[in-house]
Amino acid sequence: MRPAAVFFDLDGTLVDTAPDFYAGISRMRSARGEQPLPYAPIRAAVSAGSKAVLAAAYPELGSEAVEPLRLAFLDDYEAHIADHSRVFEGLDAALLALEAEGIAWGIVTNKPTRFTHPLLKALGLDQRAAAVVCADEVTQTKPHPEPMLLACARAGVAARECIYVGDHARDIEAGRRSDMLTVAAGWGYLADGEQMSDWQADIDCATVADFSRWLMTTL
């Protein structure tokens, strides 16, 4: 199937944002006189959002105690939105291939607008995406299909003719519920013991290279 559009999840799928999340946690812990944490548990939590990241950083604290830290962390993250974040190596070539073929691409994320648009601008992606849908633009976020269908409306395409690529079970569920062809991104932020095959996507791609090779067969 030649797609009408290809939509991507943001954190852990299109952009490797975990280094900036980890840097922010490291700054916070240093300012509080606490020892640094290993990178892996923070990276694994990024796709689940800031609450999961702070829970990974402070598992000993309850939700009420960690909330002020989360808010301070988000302010700091906004100030350092793209210090270390980059498009996953090889994916920009895939975006260029889509653009060369006249195929729209976009982003559907559970990340708020406050962080999404400055990040995309810093990476030079803001003017290239045909549609960007953030968590605060919809009443129900992924895995609900609402943001997926809004992205299709903005791009002027039919969902059944689109592909959605994501690194979390909620991404695959959202794509499936929207009648899109789904691709599991194994290069993303899988938790320990998690298998992308469990998500039952239409296509499993362990690496960006796998995805790029598969994508070329659809163009």
C-alpha positions in Angstrom: 0.0 0.0 0.0 1.3 3.4 -1.0 0.4 5.5 2.0 -1.4 8.9 1.9 0.6 9.9 5.0 2.9 8.5 7.6 2.4 9.7 11.2 4.9 9.2 14.0 4.8 9.3 17.8 7.3 11.8 19.0 9.4 10.8 22.1 11.2 7.5 21.5 9.9 7.1 17.9 10.9 10.2 15.8 13.0 12.0 18.3 15.4 10.7 20.9 14.4 13.0 23.8 15.6 10.8 26.6 19.0 12.5 26.9 17.3 15.8 27.8 15.0 14.1 30.3 18.0 12.4 31.9 20.0 15.7 31.9 17.1 17.4 33.7 16.8 14.7 36.3 20.5 14.9 36.8 20.4 18.6 37.3 17.6 18.3 39.8 19.3 15.6 41.8 22.5 17.5 41.9 20.8 20.6 43.1 19.2 18.6 45.9 22.5 17.0 46.8 21.5 13.6 45.6 23.5 10.9 43.8 23.1 10.6 40.0 21.0 7.8 38.6 21.8 5.3 35.8 20.4 6.3 32.4 18.5 3.2 31.6 15.5 3.5 33.9 14.9 7.1 33.0 15.1 6.3 29.3 12.6 3.5 29.7 10.1 5.8 31.4 10.2 8.7 28.8 7.4 7.4 26.5 5.0 7.3 29.5 5.5 11.0 30.2 6.9 13.2 33.0 5.0 11.4 35.8 6.6 8.2 34.9 10.0 9.8 34.6 9.7 11.4 38.1 8.4 8.1 39.5 11.5 6.4 38.1 13.8 9.0 39.6 12.1 9.1 43.0 10.4 5.7 43.5 10.5 6.2 47.3 8.2 9.2 47.1 4.4 9.1 46.8 2.6 11.0 44.1 1.8 14.0 46.2 5.4 14.4 47.3 6.7 14.1 43.8 4.3 16.5 42.1 6.2 19.7 43.1 9.4 18.1 41.8 7.7 17.2 38.5 6.5 20.8 38.0 10.0 22.1 38.7 11.4 19.5 36.4 9.1 20.5 33.5 10.1 24.2 33.9 13.7 23.2 33.6 13.0 20.8 30.7 11.3 23.6 28.8 14.4 25.8 29.2 16.6 23.0 27.9 14.2 21.5 25.4 16.7 20.5 22.7 20.1 20.6 24.3 20.6 17.0 23.5 17.5 15.7 21.7 17.9 14.6 18.1 16.0 12.9 15.4 16.9 9.2 15.6 19.8 8.5 13.2 18.5 7.4 9.8 14.9 8.8 10.2 15.6 12.1 8.6 16.5 10.2 5.5 13.1 8.5 5.7 11.3 11.8 6.1 13.2 13.2 3.0 12.2 10.1 1.0 8.5 10.7 2.0 8.8 14.4 1.0 10.4 13.5 -2.3 7.5 11.2 -3.1 4.9 13.9 -2.1 3.7 11.8 0.8 2.7 13.8 3.9 4.1 13.0 7.3 3.1 14.2 10.7 3.3 13.7 14.4 0.7 12.5 16.9 2.0 12.8 20.5 0.7 12.8 24.1 3.3 15.5 24.7 1.8 18.9 25.4 2.0 21.8 23.0 4.1 23.7 25.4 7.0 21.4 24.8 6.2 19.9 21.4 6.4 22.9 19.2 9.6 24.5 20.6 11.2 21.1 20.3 10.2 20.7 16.6 11.2 24.2 15.9 14.7 23.7 17.4 15.1 20.5 15.3 13.9 22.2 12.1 10.9 19.9 11.8 8.1 22.4 12.5 7.7 23.6 8.9 8.0 20.1 7.4 5.3 18.3 9.2 1.9 18.2 7.5 0.1 17.9 10.8 1.1 17.9 14.5 -1.4 16.9 17.2 -0.5 17.3 20.9 -2.2 16.1 24.0 -3.8 19.4 25.0 -5.5 19.8 21.6 -7.9 16.9 22.1 -10.3 15.7 24.8 -9.0 12.2 24.8 -5.3 11.2 24.2 -3.8 8.0 22.8 -4.8 5.2 22.8 -8.1 6.9 21.9 -8.3 7.5 18.2 -9.4 11.1 18.5 -5.9 12.6 18.1 -5.2 10.3 15.2 -8.3 11.3 13.3 -7.6 15.0 14.0 -4.1 14.6 12.4 -5.7 13.0 9.4 -8.2 15.9 9.1 -5.4 18.5 9.3 -3.3 16.6 6.7 -6.4 16.1 4.4 -6.0 12.3 4.3 -8.2 9.3 5.1 -7.0 7.3 8.2 -7.4 3.9 6.4 -4.7 5.1 3.9 -2.2 6.1 6.6 0.6 4.5 8.6 1.3 5.1 12.3 4.7 4.4 13.8 5.1 4.2 17.6 7.2 2.8 20.4 4.5 2.0 22.9 1.5 -0.3 23.1 -0.8 2.8 23.3 0.5 3.9 20.0 -0.3 0.7 18.3 -3.7 0.6 19.9 -4.5 4.1 18.8 -3.4 3.4 15.2 -5.4 0.2 15.1 -8.5 1.9 16.5 -8.1 4.6 13.8 -7.9 1.9 11.0 -4.3 2.8 10.2 -1.6 0.3 9.3 0.6 0.2 12.5 4.4 -0.1 12.8 6.1 -0.9 16.1 9.3 1.0 16.6 11.7 -1.3 18.4 14.4 1.4 18.6 12.4 3.3 21.1 12.0 3.3 24.8 10.9 -0.2 25.6 10.7 -1.0 29.3 12.7 -3.9 30.7 11.2 -7.2 29.7 8.8 -5.5 27.2 8.5 -7.1 23.8 7.2 -5.1 20.9 5.6 -8.3 19.4 3.2 -8.1 22.4 1.6 -5.0 20.9 0.4 -6.9 17.8 1.3 -4.2 15.3 1.0 -4.9 11.6 4.7 -4.5 11.2 7.6 -4.9 13.7 10.8 -3.0 13.0 13.6 -3.6 15.5 15.8 -0.8 14.1 15.5 2.4 12.1 17.3 0.6 9.2 14.6 -2.1 9.3 11.9 0.5 9.1 13.6 2.4 6.3 13.9 -0.7 4.2 10.3 -1.6 4.8 9.1 1.9 4.1 10.9 2.0 0.7 8.9 -1.0 -0.4 5.6 1.0 0.1 6.7 4.1 -1.8 
